[in-house]
């Protein structure tokens, strides 16, 4: 190795360096599991609000307002 020219590039030198120091690469990170991604998504405030609104909407879809004969629509405001 020359300080100005760098590595010589011959195969024997490169093979020796690879055996001594290993390959010059970063090992890939293992992928996250589906359940880990789901858990991280459930920590989002926006998704929590949307899930609560969906649950309320589903619950109110089963509610049948009593018919008092006036024909008015009974609404439940969600705030």
DRENTORKOL-3810 file (N, C-alpha, C; in nm, 4 decimals):
REM DRENTORKOL-3810
@n.u->0.0851; n.v->-0.1174; n.w->0.0000; ca.u->0.0000; ca.v->0.0000; ca.w->0.0000; c.u->0.0891; c.v->0.1229; c.w->0.0000
@n.u->0.0562; n.v->0.2138; n.w->-0.0840; ca.u->0.1280; ca.v->0.3389; ca.w->-0.0961; c.u->0.0352; c.v->0.4495; c.w->-0.0478
@n.u->0.0864; n.v->0.5393; n.w->0.0352; ca.u->0.0039; ca.v->0.6475; ca.w->0.0898; c.u->-0.0516; c.v->0.7400; c.w->-0.0170
@n.u->0.0170; n.v->0.7576; n.w->-0.1257; ca.u->-0.0292; ca.v->0.8462; ca.w->-0.2325; c.u->-0.1128; c.v->0.7724; c.w->-0.3361
@n.u->-0.0742; n.v->0.6469; n.w->-0.3684; ca.u->-0.1416; ca.v->0.5727; ca.w->-0.4751; c.u->-0.2573; c.v->0.4884; c.w->-0.4231
@n.u->-0.2616; n.v->0.4541; n.w->-0.2955; ca.u->-0.3692; ca.v->0.3712; ca.w->-0.2414; c.u->-0.3352; c.v->0.2242; c.w->-0.2484
@n.u->-0.4353; n.v->0.1380; n.w->-0.2530; ca.u->-0.4156; ca.v->-0.0070; ca.w->-0.2584; c.u->-0.3641; c.v->-0.0473; c.w->-0.3960
@n.u->-0.2860; n.v->-0.1561; n.w->-0.3969; ca.u->-0.2299; ca.v->-0.2018; ca.w->-0.5241; c.u->-0.3356; c.v->-0.2656; c.w->-0.6123
@n.u->-0.4310; n.v->-0.3358; n.w->-0.5548; ca.u->-0.5403; ca.v->-0.3938; ca.w->-0.6320; c.u->-0.5130; c.v->-0.5325; c.w->-0.6830
@n.u->-0.3993; n.v->-0.5951; n.w->-0.6470; ca.u->-0.3784; ca.v->-0.7321; ca.w->-0.6940; c.u->-0.4657; c.v->-0.8273; c.w->-0.6127
@n.u->-0.5005; n.v->-0.9398; n.w->-0.6743; ca.u->-0.5960; ca.v->-1.0336; ca.w->-0.6151; c.u->-0.5495; c.v->-1.0913; c.w->-0.4820
@n.u->-0.4231; n.v->-1.1231; n.w->-0.4687; ca.u->-0.3717; ca.v->-1.1816; ca.w->-0.3449; c.u->-0.3846; c.v->-1.0850; c.w->-0.2282
@n.u->-0.3522; n.v->-0.9590; n.w->-0.2521; ca.u->-0.3619; ca.v->-0.8583; ca.w->-0.1468; c.u->-0.5082; c.v->-0.8361; c.w->-0.1075
@n.u->-0.5960; n.v->-0.8272; n.w->-0.2067; ca.u->-0.7382; ca.v->-0.8061; ca.w->-0.1770; c.u->-0.7983; c.v->-0.9244; c.w->-0.1027
@n.u->-0.7616; n.v->-1.0460; n.w->-0.1421; ca.u->-0.8115; ca.v->-1.1665; ca.w->-0.0746; c.u->-0.7628; c.v->-1.1707; c.w->0.0701
@n.u->-0.6357; n.v->-1.1350; n.w->0.0921; ca.u->-0.5797; ca.v->-1.1344; ca.w->0.2278; c.u->-0.6520; c.v->-1.0316; c.w->0.3142
@n.u->-0.6765; n.v->-0.9137; n.w->0.2593; ca.u->-0.7469; ca.v->-0.8099; ca.w->0.3364; c.u->-0.8906; c.v->-0.8511; c.w->0.3686
@n.u->-0.9562; n.v->-0.9182; n.w->0.2728; ca.u->-1.0931; ca.v->-0.9634; ca.w->0.2982; c.u->-1.0960; c.v->-1.0689; c.w->0.4073
@n.u->-0.9993; n.v->-1.1600; n.w->0.4088; ca.u->-0.9926; ca.v->-1.2617; ca.w->0.5142; c.u->-0.9600; c.v->-1.1984; c.w->0.6495
@n.u->-0.8734; n.v->-1.0974; n.w->0.6480; ca.u->-0.8315; ca.v->-1.0348; ca.w->0.7734; c.u->-0.9381; c.v->-0.9420; c.w->0.8305
@n.u->-0.9968; n.v->-0.8584; n.w->0.7463; ca.u->-1.0900; ca.v->-0.7555; ca.w->0.7942; c.u->-1.2363; c.v->-0.7861; c.w->0.7650
@n.u->-1.2630; n.v->-0.8800; n.w->0.6759; ca.u->-1.4015; ca.v->-0.9104; ca.w->0.6390; c.u->-1.4462; c.v->-0.8236; c.w->0.5222
@n.u->-1.5662; n.v->-0.8514; n.w->0.4745; ca.u->-1.6194; ca.v->-0.7752; ca.w->0.3613; c.u->-1.6607; c.v->-0.6363; c.w->0.4069
@n.u->-1.6497; n.v->-0.5416; n.w->0.3184; ca.u->-1.6842; ca.v->-0.4033; ca.w->0.3472; c.u->-1.8310; c.v->-0.3813; c.w->0.3119
@n.u->-1.9187; n.v->-0.4336; n.w->0.3970; ca.u->-2.0611; ca.v->-0.4181; ca.w->0.3738; c.u->-2.1336; c.v->-0.4148; c.w->0.5078
@n.u->-2.2476; n.v->-0.3491; n.w->0.5070; ca.u->-2.3309; ca.v->-0.3425; ca.w->0.6273; c.u->-2.4354; c.v->-0.4519; c.w->0.6156
@n.u->-2.4465; n.v->-0.5392; n.w->0.7160; ca.u->-2.5471; ca.v->-0.6462; ca.w->0.7065; c.u->-2.6880; c.v->-0.5855; c.w->0.7105
@n.u->-2.7813; n.v->-0.6403; n.w->0.6341; ca.u->-2.9174; ca.v->-0.5845; ca.w->0.6334; c.u->-2.9872; c.v->-0.6084; c.w->0.7672
@n.u->-3.0724; n.v->-0.5117; n.w->0.8044; ca.u->-3.1507; ca.v->-0.5263; ca.w->0.9270; c.u->-3.2621; c.v->-0.6273; c.w->0.9019
@n.u->-3.2945; n.v->-0.7083; n.w->1.0019; ca.u->-3.4058; ca.v->-0.8020; ca.w->0.9829; c.u->-3.5369; c.v->-0.7237; c.w->0.9700
@n.u->-3.6270; n.v->-0.7678; n.w->0.8833; ca.u->-3.7533; ca.v->-0.6945; ca.w->0.8654; c.u->-3.8409; c.v->-0.7059; c.w->0.9900
@n.u->-3.9242; n.v->-0.6033; n.w->1.0104; ca.u->-4.0163; ca.v->-0.6050; ca.w->1.1237; c.u->-4.1322; c.v->-0.6987; c.w->1.0919
@n.u->-4.1817; n.v->-0.7652; n.w->1.1951; ca.u->-4.2941; ca.v->-0.8566; ca.w->1.1762; c.u->-4.4228; c.v->-0.7763; c.w->1.1560
@n.u->-4.5243; n.v->-0.8441; n.w->1.1045; ca.u->-4.6538; ca.v->-0.7803; ca.w->1.0815; c.u->-4.7121; c.v->-0.7275; c.w->1.2118
@n.u->-4.7004; n.v->-0.8046; n.w->1.3193; ca.u->-4.7579; ca.v->-0.7635; ca.w->1.4472; c.u->-4.6828; c.v->-0.6447; c.w->1.5062
@n.u->-4.5518; n.v->-0.6370; n.w->1.4827; ca.u->-4.4741; ca.v->-0.5212; ca.w->1.5289; c.u->-4.5185; c.v->-0.3954; c.w->1.4538
@n.u->-4.5382; n.v->-0.4075; n.w->1.3226; ca.u->-4.5861; ca.v->-0.2936; ca.w->1.2446; c.u->-4.7268; c.v->-0.2519; c.w->1.2874
@n.u->-4.8118; n.v->-0.3507; n.w->1.3163; ca.u->-4.9474; ca.v->-0.3215; ca.w->1.3625; c.u->-4.9445; c.v->-0.2488; c.w->1.4964
@n.u->-4.8603; n.v->-0.2939; n.w->1.5878; ca.u->-4.8497; ca.v->-0.2305; ca.w->1.7188; c.u->-4.8009; c.v->-0.0868; c.w->1.7054
@n.u->-4.7024; n.v->-0.0639; n.w->1.6194; ca.u->-4.6524; ca.v->0.0725; ca.w->1.5986; c.u->-4.7596; c.v->0.1615; c.w->1.5369
@n.u->-4.8402; n.v->0.1063; n.w->1.4474; ca.u->-4.9474; ca.v->0.1845; ca.w->1.3855; c.u->-5.0551; c.v->0.2201; c.w->1.4876
@n.u->-5.0821; n.v->0.1294; n.w->1.5815; ca.u->-5.1854; ca.v->0.1555; ca.w->1.6816; c.u->-5.1436; c.v->0.2608; c.w->1.7837
@n.u->-5.0183; n.v->0.3001; n.w->1.7841; ca.u->-4.9719; ca.v->0.4042; ca.w->1.8753; c.u->-4.9990; c.v->0.5448; c.w->1.8214
@n.u->-5.0429; n.v->0.5548; n.w->1.6954; ca.u->-5.0680; ca.v->0.6835; ca.w->1.6318; c.u->-5.2002; c.v->0.7417; c.w->1.6825
@n.u->-5.1981; n.v->0.8685; n.w->1.7229; ca.u->-5.3161; ca.v->0.9332; ca.w->1.7803; c.u->-5.4287; c.v->0.9430; c.w->1.6776
@n.u->-5.3947; n.v->0.9749; n.w->1.5533; ca.u->-5.4972; ca.v->0.9878; ca.w->1.4498; c.u->-5.5706; c.v->0.8558; c.w->1.4298
@n.u->-5.4980; n.v->0.7473; n.w->1.4271; ca.u->-5.5609; ca.v->0.6165; ca.w->1.4093; c.u->-5.6473; c.v->0.5804; c.w->1.5289
@n.u->-5.6058; n.v->0.6170; n.w->1.6476; ca.u->-5.6854; ca.v->0.5898; ca.w->1.7677; c.u->-5.8179; c.v->0.6642; c.w->1.7605
@n.u->-5.8136; n.v->0.7919; n.w->1.7198; ca.u->-5.9366; ca.v->0.8710; ca.w->1.7076; c.u->-6.0286; c.v->0.8101; c.w->1.6021
@n.u->-5.9724; n.v->0.7693; n.w->1.4893; ca.u->-6.0532; ca.v->0.7090; ca.w->1.3836; c.u->-6.1153; c.v->0.5766; c.w->1.4285
@n.u->-6.0414; n.v->0.4964; n.w->1.5050; ca.u->-6.0963; ca.v->0.3701; ca.w->1.5550; c.u->-6.2107; c.v->0.3939; c.w->1.6537
@n.u->-6.1965; n.v->0.4952; n.w->1.7380; ca.u->-6.3044; ca.v->0.5287; ca.w->1.8326; c.u->-6.4275; c.v->0.5754; c.w->1.7568
@n.u->-6.4083; n.v->0.6601; n.w->1.6552; ca.u->-6.5210; ca.v->0.7086; ca.w->1.5751; c.u->-6.5880; c.v->0.5932; c.w->1.5008
@n.u->-6.5093; n.v->0.4985; n.w->1.4500; ca.u->-6.5666; ca.v->0.3829; ca.w->1.3803; c.u->-6.6468; c.v->0.2961; c.w->1.4769
@n.u->-6.5950; n.v->0.2773; n.w->1.5985; ca.u->-6.6673; ca.v->0.1967; ca.w->1.6975; c.u->-6.7987; c.v->0.2640; c.w->1.7357
@n.u->-6.7972; n.v->0.3956; n.w->1.7552; ca.u->-6.9205; ca.v->0.4681; ca.w->1.7875; c.u->-7.0197; c.v->0.4600; c.w->1.6723
@n.u->-6.9709; n.v->0.4753; n.w->1.5510; ca.u->-7.0576; ca.v->0.4676; ca.w->1.4340; c.u->-7.1202; c.v->0.3291; c.w->1.4219
@n.u->-7.0404; n.v->0.2253; n.w->1.4446; ca.u->-7.0929; ca.v->0.0893; ca.w->1.4397; c.u->-7.1965; c.v->0.0676; c.w->1.5497
@n.u->-7.1677; n.v->0.1152; n.w->1.6691; ca.u->-7.2618; ca.v->0.1004; ca.w->1.7797; c.u->-7.3925; c.v->0.1737; c.w->1.7546
@n.u->-7.3843; n.v->0.2942; n.w->1.6981; ca.u->-7.5057; ca.v->0.3711; ca.w->1.6714; c.u->-7.5833; c.v->0.3170; c.w->1.5522
@n.u->-7.5189; n.v->0.2387; n.w->1.4676; ca.u->-7.5913; ca.v->0.1833; ca.w->1.3530; c.u->-7.6938; c.v->0.0788; c.w->1.3978
@n.u->-7.6753; n.v->0.0206; n.w->1.5140; ca.u->-7.7702; ca.v->-0.0768; ca.w->1.5660; c.u->-7.8817; c.v->-0.0117; c.w->1.6480
@n.u->-7.8692; n.v->0.1166; n.w->1.6751; ca.u->-7.9688; ca.v->0.1872; ca.w->1.7564; c.u->-8.0866; c.v->0.2269; c.w->1.6684
@n.u->-8.2045; n.v->0.1932; n.w->1.7117; ca.u->-8.3253; ca.v->0.2333; ca.w->1.6399; c.u->-8.4022; c.v->0.3270; c.w->1.7307
@n.u->-8.4173; n.v->0.4497; n.w->1.6842; ca.u->-8.4876; ca.v->0.5500; ca.w->1.7641; c.u->-8.6365; c.v->0.5158; c.w->1.7683
@n.u->-8.6984; n.v->0.5393; n.w->1.8819; ca.u->-8.8424; ca.v->0.5119; ca.w->1.8907; c.u->-8.9198; c.v->0.6064; c.w->1.7983
@n.u->-9.0177; n.v->0.5537; n.w->1.7295; ca.u->-9.0984; ca.v->0.6337; ca.w->1.6374; c.u->-9.2110; c.v->0.6986; c.w->1.7162
@n.u->-9.2058; n.v->0.8312; n.w->1.7242; ca.u->-9.3086; ca.v->0.9026; ca.w->1.8001; c.u->-9.4181; c.v->0.9565; c.w->1.7090
@n.u->-9.4145; n.v->0.9206; n.w->1.5822; ca.u->-9.5215; ca.v->0.9595; ca.w->1.4919; c.u->-9.5016; c.v->1.0951; c.w->1.4269
@n.u->-9.3985; n.v->1.1697; n.w->1.4644; ca.u->-9.3801; ca.v->1.3025; ca.w->1.4067; c.u->-9.2980; c.v->1.2975; c.w->1.2788
@n.u->-9.2279; n.v->1.1911; n.w->1.2569; ca.u->-9.1469; ca.v->1.1787; ca.w->1.1367; c.u->-9.0140; c.v->1.2517; c.w->1.1462
@n.u->-8.9802; n.v->1.3005; n.w->1.2638; ca.u->-8.8534; ca.v->1.3724; ca.w->1.2791; c.u->-8.7385; c.v->1.2720; c.w->1.2939
@n.u->-8.6254; n.v->1.3127; n.w->1.2475; ca.u->-8.5063; ca.v->1.2292; ca.w->1.2584; c.u->-8.4362; c.v->1.2611; c.w->1.3906
@n.u->-8.4138; n.v->1.1606; n.w->1.4705; ca.u->-8.3447; ca.v->1.1784; ca.w->1.5963; c.u->-8.1954; c.v->1.1596; c.w->1.5711
@n.u->-8.1167; n.v->1.2592; n.w->1.6040; ca.u->-7.9736; ca.v->1.2543; ca.w->1.5816; c.u->-7.8992; c.v->1.2584; c.w->1.7151
@n.u->-7.7845; n.v->1.1967; n.w->1.7177; ca.u->-7.6967; ca.v->1.2016; ca.w->1.8342; c.u->-7.5680; c.v->1.2703; c.w->1.7892
@n.u->-7.5461; n.v->1.3929; n.w->1.8338; ca.u->-7.4231; ca.v->1.4625; ca.w->1.7892; c.u->-7.2990; c.v->1.3980; c.w->1.8524
@n.u->-7.1986; n.v->1.3781; n.w->1.7719; ca.u->-7.0719; ca.v->1.3216; ca.w->1.8187; c.u->-6.9672; c.v->1.4321; c.w->1.8179
@n.u->-6.9185; n.v->1.4635; n.w->1.9318; ca.u->-6.8120; ca.v->1.5651; ca.w->1.9404; c.u->-6.6974; c.v->1.5114; c.w->2.0188
END
